[in-house]
Amino acid sequence: MTEDVANIDRQQLMAEALQEFAARSDEQLDWTLGLVRHRLGAARRMGVPVPADLASRVSRLCEKRSWPLDDQEQGA
């Protein structure tokens, strides 16, 4: 049961991090784009819902930089 609690805590922390990323402007998001891309992938693997607006903005910014998205991000 403690493992379940730890997973819930990690999922909650990830959800809060995604909300912080979503609140950033495109310029701020672009500055940390690599980190945000990896966090989106990790969130999906953890089963944490990724805000659609954030996923869309990250996808657009990655296209602007010609950065490929990983397979899970492309399916979003």
HELIX and SHEET records of a PDB file:
HELIX    1   1 THR A    2  ALA A   22  1                                  21    
HELIX    2   2 ASP A   26  TRP A   31  1                                   6    
HELIX    3   3 LEU A   33  MET A   46  1                                  14    
HELIX    4   4 ALA A   52  ARG A   65  1                                  14    
HELIX    5   5 ASP A   71  GLN A   74  1                                   4    
END                                                                             
